[in-house]
Amino acid sequence: MKLILKAKHHDPFSFLGLHAVENTYVYRVFLPSASEVWVKNSRTWTKLNKTHADGLFEVASETAIKTPCLLKVSAGGSEYETYDPYTFSSSLTQDELYLFGEGRLLQGYKTLGAQCLSQKNIEGVRFAVWAPNAERVSVIGSFNNWDGRVHSMRAHGSSGVWDIFIPHLTTNDTYKFEIRNRHTGHILAKTDPYGFEFEPRPGTAAKISTSQHQWQDKNWLDARQKRDWLHAPFNCYEVHLGSWQRNEQGHFLTYRELANTLVPYVTEMGYTHVELMPISEHPLTESWGYQTTGYFGVTNRFGSPDDLRFLIDAFHQANIGVILDWVPGHFPKDDWALARFDGTALYEHEDPRLGEHQDWGTLIFNYGRNEVRNFLMSNAYFWLSEFHIDGLRVDAVASMLYLDYSRKAGEWLPNKFGGRENLDVIDFLKQLNVMVGEDFAGVLTIAEESTAWPGVSRPVYLGGLGFNMKWNMGWMNDTLSYIEHDPVHRRYYHDMLTFGQLYAYSENFVLPFSHDEVVHGKHSLLDKMPGDAWQKFANLRLLITYQMTTPGKKLNFMGNEFGQGREWNVNSSLDWHLLGKDYEGHQWHQGVKQATTDLNKIYKDVNALHALDFEVQGFEWIDCHDSDQSIVSYIRRGLDNSFVIIVLNFTPVLRNAYRIGVPQAGNYHEIFNSDAGCYGGSNQGNGSGLHTENVAWMNHQQSLVITLPPLAGIVLQLN
């Protein structure tokens, strides 16, 4: 009894509720706020005796009372009826607990957390949480005055899992888990690691949540299963929902408002996918979502989980795929979240040489622990299953793979073989990618991995990590470094344009111009460009032309597509006024936007520009050696034997009568010219009047004499 009153009892179900004692039945409840309590016994109400002033009530009966027991409680001058949680048996199965302990409970989010369900035809919520080093765990919430003495949970032995069913709760109720550590006696109030929804900031409690959304995207999902992603166009628009656009008052747009604005915009621009920067719950907006505290919770900055489902559904109905930026590499130290969850290093490592990211001030998951790996695996499964996400872009993979990532000698621990590879992470990533491939046909996994780790996007059965694609950080860094040079000096850095072809097909690469490149003093893409205003915009159009015609799938961060002038600011909208007619110079930004739109659509429609993005057969240099004039030319080929010719001039000099070799005789015409007048260029070009000459050039028997516009790229196609 003393343990119950002091909220120290490890097994409250052994004392509270209905128990057979010799030849009688004893029924006990603990309700600190109650003055009187009755239990329904057959058709009559039997009053319980108050055996302790702190709220312990008891009654003995020669016959068993029907369970679950219905109580009538008098408290605070009013009466209410409720069912006693301690007279419900556990609905957790041994199979669930076993698979969780093995790290193989893929839908663990349906076992752990707060599940709205019915027991004995009574609606309520089953709470379950993993806290193996707890002496006692309770559910505290708006329904029990946040009193940890009241709803102490049932322990499930060595599994470390605790559960309790509480009847009559609603989706308006908020809750946390109160955990008493068995070694120190310290009491912690923790939010639910598996919580689906959370109260508005600065509150940190989880919120009971159910979904009523009726999906309308069956056609999209059916087509996704059959899509040949290796040879399909993939052109992704990376978006931070809180700063893409805001309303007139400067407030966030809701998920449903974004369905009416962002979806049509992405469709009009011709992108095939959007990538949403992290939308799981996070307390600090300035972390951009990368410091997640609610891995299963949709951030309520923009609405409810069903509102997000509505947005994703709208994208799918517009034939736009949705990639989620997913962060399994680290988590923040907030004392109400995952950090030292039950008073011990549960989700992280105890040793900071393994368990802490010094650069980011965050903690690293213990990937070798089955239950932690299960948490992350089921989280991936959750987003793909419950939100119909089409792909996971896995953040900071390099920081996960290397034990010495951003660490000095003596600040890291080697693996069991003495190496710096994190063997547990390798196993986890392989397991993740196999699961996605087996259970979600057509869904993509994309690694942000910045090193030369071999086989990142090669199948697990061939020794790879199993990702579908990998960001090409080397190409991105070389390209941006090159384009920032004044054109007069570019001849000395020509290899930055050509070197990437030496490794371009070692992985399935995505060519990214991401958010990381337009923030923290790096300048916007437009502001990186050298020269006066005309040259800056011409360089930007040329840069995007180069990206869109080079082998590899594509990704661009919001604002790049219209030449955002200033760096990205997470706390304000993009500068949409730059496109308005009231803004002097709007024609420059409209030109970049139109050029991007046309390139997106050409990339999507022209087989030669996307079908062999990952294969060496899809690319051939015409000339990669013209460093003196800073010109490169190449051929892109498709699966249908089609081809296009790309010529890029990285100087502001108009090149007349420039000869290039071509693989086939005939008439050629421009299908794109970044110097076109409608884009803000000087309108130099070739139109449709190009005919080959029987002059061998650059290893081809036929050649063309073209006009090459300044700081521009052209795409030629055979009539």
C-alpha positions in Angstrom: 0.0 0.0 0.0 2.8 2.4 0.9 4.4 1.9 -2.5 1.1 2.8 -4.3 0.6 5.9 -2.2 4.2 7.0 -2.9 4.0 6.1 -6.6 6.8 3.7 -6.3 5.1 0.4 -7.0 6.7 -1.5 -9.9 3.6 -3.7 -10.4 0.5 -1.7 -9.4 -1.8 -4.2 -11.2 -0.9 -6.8 -8.5 -2.4 -4.6 -5.8 -5.1 -2.5 -7.5 -8.2 -3.9 -9.3 -9.9 -7.2 -8.4 -8.0 -10.0 -6.7 -9.0 -13.3 -5.2 -7.7 -13.5 -1.6 -8.4 -17.0 0.0 -12.2 -17.4 -0.2 -13.1 -13.8 -1.0 -12.5 -11.1 -3.6 -10.9 -7.8 -2.8 -11.3 -4.8 -5.0 -9.1 -1.7 -4.6 -8.9 1.6 -6.4 -6.7 4.6 -5.9 -8.3 7.9 -6.7 -6.7 10.8 -4.7 -9.3 13.4 -5.8 -12.3 11.2 -4.9 -14.4 11.6 -1.8 -16.6 8.6 -2.4 -16.5 5.7 -4.8 -19.0 3.0 -5.8 -18.5 -0.1 -8.0 -21.3 -1.6 -10.1 -21.9 -5.1 -8.8 -24.5 -6.9 -10.8 -27.4 -4.4 -10.9 -26.5 -2.5 -7.8 -23.9 0.0 -6.7 -21.6 -1.1 -3.9 -19.8 1.6 -1.9 -16.1 1.2 -1.3 -14.5 1.9 2.0 -11.9 4.6 2.2 -8.9 2.9 3.8 -6.5 5.8 3.5 -7.0 9.5 3.5 -4.9 9.9 0.4 -7.5 8.2 -1.8 -7.3 4.4 -1.4 -10.6 2.7 -1.5 -11.4 -1.0 -1.0 -14.3 -3.4 -0.7 -14.5 -7.2 -0.1 -17.0 -9.5 -1.8 -17.8 -13.2 -1.6 -18.5 -13.2 -5.3 -16.5 -11.8 -8.2 -17.4 -8.4 -9.5 -17.9 -8.2 -13.2 -14.9 -6.8 -15.0 -14.1 -4.4 -16.4 -15.4 -2.7 -13.3 -17.7 0.3 -13.7 -17.1 3.0 -11.1 -19.2 5.9 -9.9 -17.0 8.6 -8.4 -17.8 11.6 -6.3 -15.1 14.3 -6.6 -15.2 18.0 -6.2 -18.9 18.2 -5.7 -19.8 16.3 -8.8 -20.2 12.7 -9.9 -19.1 10.8 -13.0 -18.9 7.2 -14.2 -15.8 5.5 -15.6 -14.3 2.1 -16.0 -11.4 1.1 -13.9 -8.2 0.8 -16.0 -6.9 -1.8 -13.5 -9.6 -4.3 -14.5 -8.6 -4.5 -18.1 -6.1 -7.1 -19.2 -3.3 -6.1 -21.5 -3.9 -6.1 -25.2 -0.2 -6.3 -26.1 0.7 -9.7 -27.5 3.8 -11.8 -26.8 4.5 -11.7 -30.6 4.6 -7.9 -30.6 6.9 -7.8 -27.5 9.2 -10.5 -29.0 9.5 -8.8 -32.4 10.1 -5.4 -30.7 12.9 -6.9 -28.7 14.4 -8.4 -31.9 14.1 -5.1 -33.7 11.7 -6.5 -36.3 8.4 -5.0 -35.3 8.1 -2.9 -38.5 4.7 -1.4 -37.5 5.9 -0.6 -33.9 4.0 2.7 -34.0 0.8 0.6 -33.9 2.0 -1.1 -30.6 3.9 1.7 -28.8 2.5 5.1 -28.1 -1.2 6.0 -27.7 -3.6 3.7 -29.7 -7.3 4.6 -29.9 -9.0 1.2 -29.6 -11.8 -0.7 -28.0 -11.5 -3.3 -25.2 -14.5 -5.3 -24.1 -16.6 -3.0 -26.3 -15.4 0.1 -24.4 -13.6 2.9 -26.3 -10.4 4.2 -24.9 -6.7 4.6 -25.4 -4.0 2.1 -24.8 -0.7 3.6 -23.9 2.6 1.8 -24.2 6.2 2.9 -23.8 9.6 1.4 -23.7 11.5 2.3 -20.4 13.5 -0.7 -19.2 15.3 1.1 -16.4 12.2 2.5 -14.8 10.9 1.6 -11.3 7.5 3.0 -12.2 6.0 4.6 -15.3 2.7 6.5 -15.3 0.6 8.3 -17.9 0.0 11.9 -16.9 -2.2 14.2 -18.8 -5.1 16.6 -19.0 -7.5 13.9 -17.9 -5.8 13.2 -14.5 -4.4 16.6 -13.5 -0.9 15.4 -14.5 -0.8 13.3 -11.4 1.7 10.5 -11.7 0.2 8.5 -8.8 -3.0 7.7 -10.7 -2.4 5.8 -13.9 0.7 3.8 -13.1 1.4 1.3 -15.9 1.9 -2.5 -16.2 5.4 -3.8 -16.7 6.1 -6.5 -19.3 9.1 -8.2 -17.8 12.4 -8.0 -19.5 10.9 -6.4 -22.6 11.1 -3.0 -20.8 7.6 -2.2 -22.2 4.9 -0.7 -20.0 1.2 -0.4 -20.9 -2.2 0.7 -19.6 -5.7 1.0 -21.2 -7.5 4.2 -20.1 -11.2 4.4 -21.2 -13.1 7.4 -22.5 -10.2 9.6 -23.5 -10.7 11.9 -26.6 -8.5 13.5 -29.2 -8.6 16.7 -27.2 -6.5 15.1 -24.4 -2.8 15.7 -24.0 -0.4 13.4 -22.2 3.2 12.6 -21.2 4.9 9.7 -19.5 6.2 10.2 -15.9 9.1 7.9 -15.3 10.8 7.1 -12.0 14.3 5.7 -12.5 14.9 2.5 -10.6 18.5 3.4 -9.7 18.3 7.0 -8.7 14.6 7.6 -7.9 14.7 10.6 -10.2 11.3 11.5 -11.7 11.2 12.5 -15.4 8.3 13.8 -17.4 8.8 12.7 -21.0 6.8 13.2 -24.2 5.8 10.2 -26.2 8.5 9.0 -28.6 5.8 7.5 -30.7 3.4 10.4 -30.4 1.4 11.2 -33.5 0.6 14.8 -32.7 1.7 17.4 -30.1 0.3 20.4 -28.4 1.3 23.8 -29.8 4.6 25.3 -28.8 5.9 26.0 -26.3 4.0 23.1 -24.8 5.7 19.7 -25.3 2.9 17.2 -24.4 1.7 14.6 -27.0 -1.8 14.7 -28.1 -4.2 11.8 -28.7 -4.7 11.6 -32.4 -6.7 9.6 -35.0 -7.0 9.9 -38.7 -10.3 10.4 -40.7 -8.6 11.2 -44.1 -10.0 9.3 -47.1 -7.2 8.9 -49.6 -7.9 9.7 -53.2 -4.5 8.8 -54.7 -5.0 5.1 -55.7 -4.2 5.8 -59.4 -0.9 7.4 -58.3 0.1 4.6 -56.0 -0.7 2.0 -58.6 1.4 3.8 -61.2 4.2 4.2 -58.7 4.6 0.5 -58.3 5.2 0.0 -62.0 7.4 3.1 -62.5 10.9 2.4 -63.9 12.6 4.9 -61.7 16.0 4.2 -63.1 15.0 5.6 -66.5 12.3 8.0 -65.5 12.7 11.8 -65.1 13.3 12.9 -61.5 13.4 16.7 -61.0 12.8 17.7 -57.4 11.8 21.0 -55.9 13.1 21.3 -52.3 10.8 23.2 -50.0 10.7 24.5 -46.5 7.0 24.9 -45.9 7.3 27.6 -43.3 9.3 30.0 -45.5 8.2 29.2 -49.1 5.3 31.7 -48.8 3.5 33.3 -45.9 0.1 35.1 -45.7 -0.3 38.9 -45.6 0.1 38.9 -41.8 3.4 37.1 -42.1 2.0 33.9 -40.6 2.6 30.3 -41.9 0.4 28.9 -44.6 -1.5 25.8 -43.5 -1.1 22.4 -45.2 -4.5 22.9 -46.8 -3.6 26.4 -48.0 -0.4 25.0 -49.4 -2.5 22.5 -51.3 -4.1 25.4 -53.1 -0.9 27.4 -53.7 2.2 25.2 -53.7 0.7 22.2 -55.6 -0.4 24.3 -58.6 3.0 26.2 -58.6 5.0 23.0 -58.6 2.8 21.6 -61.4 3.1 24.7 -63.5 6.9 24.8 -63.1 7.1 21.2 -64.4 8.8 19.5 -61.5 8.2 15.8 -61.0 8.7 15.7 -57.2 8.8 17.9 -54.2 11.2 17.3 -51.3 9.8 18.5 -48.0 12.4 19.6 -45.5 11.7 17.8 -42.1 8.0 18.2 -41.1 8.2 16.0 -38.0 7.7 17.9 -34.8 10.6 20.1 -33.6 10.7 22.9 -31.1 13.2 25.2 -32.8 12.2 26.7 -36.2 15.8 27.8 -36.7 16.9 24.1 -36.8 14.9 23.9 -40.1 13.4 20.7 -38.7 16.6 18.8 -38.5 16.5 18.6 -34.6 13.5 16.4 -34.3 11.7 15.7 -31.0 8.6 14.0 -32.3 9.7 11.5 -35.0 6.1 10.3 -35.5 4.5 13.7 -35.0 3.5 16.0 -37.8 4.5 19.6 -36.9 1.4 21.5 -35.9 2.9 24.8 -37.3 0.9 24.2 -40.4 -2.0 22.0 -39.2 -3.0 18.5 -38.2 -1.7 15.2 -39.5 -4.8 14.8 -41.6 -4.1 18.3 -43.1 -0.7 17.0 -44.1 -2.4 13.9 -45.7 -4.6 16.3 -47.6 -1.6 18.1 -49.0 0.2 14.9 -50.0 -3.0 13.6 -51.6 -3.3 16.8 -53.6 0.3 16.4 -54.9 -0.4 12.9 -55.9 -3.6 13.8 -57.7 -1.4 16.4 -59.6 1.1 13.6 -60.5 3.8 15.0 -58.2 5.8 12.7 -55.9 6.6 13.7 -52.4 10.0 13.0 -50.9 10.4 13.4 -47.1 13.7 14.7 -45.6 14.3 12.1 -42.9 16.7 12.6 -40.0 17.8 9.3 -38.4 21.3 10.5 -37.7 20.8 12.5 -34.5 18.4 14.0 -32.1 18.4 17.0 -29.7 19.2 17.0 -26.0 15.8 18.5 -24.8 15.2 17.0 -21.4 11.5 16.3 -22.1 12.2 14.3 -25.3 14.4 11.2 -26.2 17.6 12.2 -24.3 18.2 9.9 -21.3 14.6 8.8 -21.7 14.3 6.6 -18.6 17.1 8.3 -16.7 19.7 6.4 -18.7 21.2 6.6 -22.1 18.4 4.6 -23.8 18.2 5.8 -27.3 21.8 7.2 -27.4 25.2 5.8 -26.3 26.4 6.5 -22.7 29.9 7.3 -23.9 29.9 10.8 -25.6 32.7 9.5 -28.0 29.9 7.4 -29.6 26.8 9.2 -28.5 27.2 12.8 -29.2 27.6 15.1 -32.2 30.0 17.8 -31.0 29.4 20.0 -34.1 25.6 20.1 -33.7 25.2 19.7 -30.0 23.0 16.6 -30.5 22.9 13.0 -29.6 23.5 9.9 -31.8 21.2 6.9 -31.9 22.6 3.6 -30.6 22.0 1.7 -33.8 23.2 -1.5 -32.3 20.3 -1.7 -29.8 17.4 -3.6 -31.3 14.7 -1.5 -29.8 16.3 1.7 -31.1 16.7 0.3 -34.5 13.1 -0.8 -34.3 12.1 2.8 -33.5 13.8 4.1 -36.6 12.7 1.3 -38.9 9.1 1.7 -37.8 9.3 5.4 -38.2 10.3 5.0 -41.8 7.5 2.5 -42.3 5.1 4.9 -40.6 5.7 7.8 -43.1 5.6 5.5 -46.1 2.5 3.7 -45.0 0.4 6.2 -43.2 1.3 9.3 -45.3 1.9 7.7 -48.7 5.4 9.3 -48.9 7.1 8.4 -52.2 10.7 8.5 -50.9 13.0 9.2 -48.0 16.0 11.6 -48.4 18.2 10.4 -45.5 20.0 13.3 -44.0 23.8 13.4 -43.1 24.6 9.7 -43.9 28.3 10.4 -43.8 28.0 11.5 -40.1 26.3 8.1 -39.4 28.8 5.9 -41.3 32.0 7.2 -39.8 32.8 6.8 -36.1 35.4 9.6 -36.4 33.2 12.0 -38.3 34.3 15.5 -37.3 36.3 14.1 -34.4 40.0 14.5 -33.5 42.2 11.6 -32.4 41.2 10.3 -29.0 37.6 11.6 -29.4 36.2 8.5 -31.0 36.2 4.7 -30.5 37.1 2.3 -33.2 34.9 -0.7 -34.2 35.7 -4.2 -33.1 38.1 -4.6 -36.0 39.9 -1.3 -35.2 38.3 0.6 -38.1 36.4 3.8 -38.2 33.3 2.4 -39.9 30.1 2.2 -37.8 29.2 -1.4 -38.4 25.8 -1.0 -36.7 24.9 1.8 -39.0 25.8 -0.2 -42.1 23.5 -3.0 -40.9 20.7 -0.6 -40.1 20.9 1.2 -43.5 20.9 -2.1 -45.4 18.0 -3.3 -43.4 16.1 -0.1 -44.0 16.7 -0.1 -47.7 15.7 -3.8 -48.1 12.5 -3.2 -46.1 11.5 -0.2 -48.3 12.2 -2.1 -51.5 10.2 -5.2 -50.4 7.3 -3.5 -48.7 6.9 -0.3 -50.8 7.4 -0.9 -54.5 8.4 2.3 -56.3 9.4 4.2 -53.2 12.9 5.7 -53.3 15.6 6.1 -50.7 18.2 8.9 -51.4 21.4 9.4 -49.4 22.9 12.7 -48.6 26.4 11.2 -48.4 29.4 13.4 -49.1 32.3 11.0 -49.1 33.7 8.3 -51.4 32.0 5.4 -49.5 31.6 2.7 -52.2 28.3 1.3 -53.3 26.0 3.7 -51.5 23.4 3.4 -54.3 24.1 -0.2 -55.2 21.9 -3.1 -54.1 22.6 -4.8 -50.8 22.9 -8.2 -52.5 25.9 -6.8 -54.4 27.5 -5.4 -51.3 26.1 -1.9 -51.4 24.1 0.0 -48.9 21.0 -0.3 -51.0 19.9 3.3 -51.5 18.3 4.1 -54.9 20.2 7.4 -55.3 22.9 9.5 -53.8 23.4 13.3 -53.8 26.5 14.2 -55.8 28.1 16.7 -53.4 31.4 16.6 -55.4 29.7 17.8 -58.6 27.8 20.4 -56.7 30.9 21.8 -54.9 33.0 21.8 -58.1 30.3 23.4 -60.2 29.5 26.2 -57.7 33.2 26.9 -57.2 33.7 27.1 -60.9 30.8 29.4 -61.7 31.8 31.8 -58.9 35.0 32.6 -60.8 35.1 35.6 -63.1 34.7 34.3 -66.7 38.2 35.7 -67.6 39.7 33.2 -65.1 37.5 30.2 -65.8 39.9 28.8 -68.4 42.2 27.9 -65.5 39.5 25.9 -63.7 38.1 24.1 -66.7 38.7 20.6 -65.1 36.0 21.5 -62.5 33.5 21.1 -65.3 34.9 17.9 -66.7 36.3 16.0 -63.8 32.9 14.8 -62.6 32.5 12.5 -65.6 35.3 10.3 -64.3 33.0 9.1 -61.5 29.6 10.1 -62.7 28.3 6.5 -63.1 29.9 5.0 -60.0 26.6 5.8 -58.2 23.0 6.8 -59.1 23.6 10.5 -58.6 21.3 13.4 -57.9 22.7 16.8 -58.8 21.6 19.1 -56.0 21.6 22.8 -55.5 20.1 22.5 -52.0 19.2 24.8 -49.1 22.7 24.4 -47.6 24.2 26.3 -50.5 22.1 29.5 -50.1 22.4 30.2 -46.3 25.0 31.0 -43.6 26.9 33.6 -45.6 27.1 31.4 -48.8 24.9 33.8 -50.7 21.9 33.0 -52.9 22.7 31.3 -56.3 22.1 34.6 -58.0 24.4 36.4 -55.7 27.2 33.9 -56.2 27.4 34.9 -59.8 30.2 37.3 -60.9 29.7 40.4 -63.0 27.0 43.1 -63.4 23.3 42.4 -63.3 23.1 41.2 -66.9 26.0 38.7 -66.3 24.6 37.5 -63.0 21.3 36.5 -64.5 22.9 35.1 -67.6 25.3 33.0 -65.4 22.4 31.8 -63.4 20.4 30.7 -66.4 23.6 29.0 -67.8 24.2 27.2 -64.4 20.7 25.8 -64.4 21.0 24.8 -68.1 24.2 22.9 -67.2 22.5 21.2 -64.3 19.4 20.2 -66.3 21.4 18.7 -69.2 24.2 16.9 -67.3 23.7 13.2 -66.4 22.0 12.7 -63.1 18.6 13.4 -61.5 17.9 17.0 -60.4 17.2 18.9 -57.2 16.8 22.7 -56.7 15.9 24.6 -53.6 13.0 27.0 -53.6 14.0 30.5 -54.8 16.7 29.2 -57.1 14.0 28.9 -59.9 13.4 32.6 -60.1 16.7 34.1 -58.9 16.1 34.9 -55.3 18.4 37.8 -54.5 19.2 37.4 -50.8 20.0 34.3 -48.8 17.3 32.1 -47.6 15.8 33.1 -44.3 13.8 30.5 -42.4 11.8 33.1 -40.7 10.4 34.9 -43.7 8.8 34.2 -47.1 10.7 34.0 -50.3 10.9 37.4 -52.1 7.9 36.8 -54.4 7.7 40.6 -55.0 10.7 40.2 -57.3 8.4 38.7 -59.9 5.8 41.5 -59.6 5.5 44.2 -62.3 5.8 46.9 -59.6 9.4 45.8 -59.0 12.0 47.3 -61.2 14.0 44.5 -62.7 11.2 42.0 -62.4 11.8 40.9 -66.0 15.1 39.4 -65.0 13.5 37.2 -62.4 10.6 36.3 -64.6 13.2 35.3 -67.3 15.0 32.9 -64.9 11.6 31.5 -63.8 10.5 30.9 -67.4 13.9 29.4 -68.4 13.6 27.1 -65.5 10.1 26.1 -66.4 11.0 25.4 -70.0 14.1 23.4 -69.0 12.0 21.3 -66.5 9.5 20.5 -69.2 12.2 19.7 -71.8 14.0 17.5 -69.3 10.8 15.6 -68.6 9.7 15.3 -72.2 13.0 14.6 -74.0 14.0 10.9 -73.4 17.6 11.7 -74.1 17.8 14.1 -71.2 16.7 11.6 -68.5 16.5 8.0 -69.6 20.2 7.2 -69.2 21.0 9.6 -66.4 22.8 6.8 -64.5 24.6 5.0 -67.5 27.7 5.9 -69.4 25.9 5.1 -72.7 23.8 8.2 -72.1 26.7 10.7 -72.4 29.4 11.5 -74.9 31.8 14.4 -74.9 31.9 16.3 -78.2 34.7 18.5 -76.8 35.8 18.9 -73.2 39.2 20.5 -74.0 38.3 24.0 -75.2 39.4 25.6 -71.9 40.8 28.7 -73.7 37.2 29.7 -74.7 35.6 28.0 -71.6 33.2 26.0 -73.8 32.1 22.4 -73.3 29.9 20.4 -75.7 28.4 16.9 -75.3 25.7 14.5 -76.5 23.0 13.1 -74.4 21.4 9.8 -75.6 18.1 8.1 -74.8 16.8 4.6 -74.7 14.9 5.2 -77.9 18.1 5.9 -79.9 17.3 9.6 -79.8 20.0 12.2 -78.9 20.4 15.9 -78.2 23.5 18.1 -78.4 24.4 20.6 -75.6 26.9 23.4 -76.0 27.7 25.7 -73.1 29.6 29.0 -73.3 30.9 30.1 -69.9 32.3 33.4 -71.2 30.4 36.7 -72.1 31.9 36.5 -75.6 29.6 35.9 -78.5 31.1 33.0 -80.6 30.2 33.2 -84.3 30.9 30.3 -86.6 31.8 27.9 -83.8 32.1 24.4 -85.3 31.1 21.3 -83.4 31.1 17.6 -84.5 27.7 15.8 -84.6 26.9 12.1 -84.8 24.4 12.3 -87.6 23.8 14.3 -90.8 20.6 16.4 -91.2 18.8 19.5 -90.1 19.1 20.6 -86.5 17.1 23.2 -84.5 17.4 24.7 -81.1 14.9 23.4 -78.6 16.4 25.6 -75.8 18.6 28.7 -75.7 19.2 30.3 -72.3 20.1 33.5 -74.1 16.6 33.9 -75.6 15.1 37.3 -75.4 12.1 35.9 -73.4 14.5 34.9 -70.7 16.2 38.3 -70.5 19.1 37.3 -72.8 20.6 39.0 -75.8 18.6 36.8 -78.2 21.6 35.4 -80.1 21.1 31.9 -81.5 20.5 29.6 -84.3 16.7 29.1 -84.6 15.8 26.1 -86.9 18.2 26.7 -89.8 21.2 24.5 -89.0 22.3 21.9 -91.5 25.3 19.6 -91.2 28.4 19.9 -93.4 30.4 17.0 -94.5 33.4 18.1 -92.6 34.9 15.7 -90.0 35.3 17.4 -86.6 35.9 16.3 -83.1 35.8 12.5 -83.9 32.6 12.9 -85.9 32.2 12.7 -89.7 29.6 15.5 -89.8 29.7 18.9 -88.2 27.7 22.1 -87.6 28.7 25.7 -87.6 26.7 27.5 -84.9 26.3 30.8 -83.2 27.1 30.4 -79.5 25.5 33.1 -77.4 27.4 34.7 -74.5 27.2 33.1 -71.0 24.6 30.7 -72.4 23.7 27.1 -73.1 21.9 25.8 -76.1 20.2 22.4 -76.7 20.0 21.2 -80.3 17.9 18.4 -81.7 17.8 16.7 -85.1 14.6 17.5 -87.1 
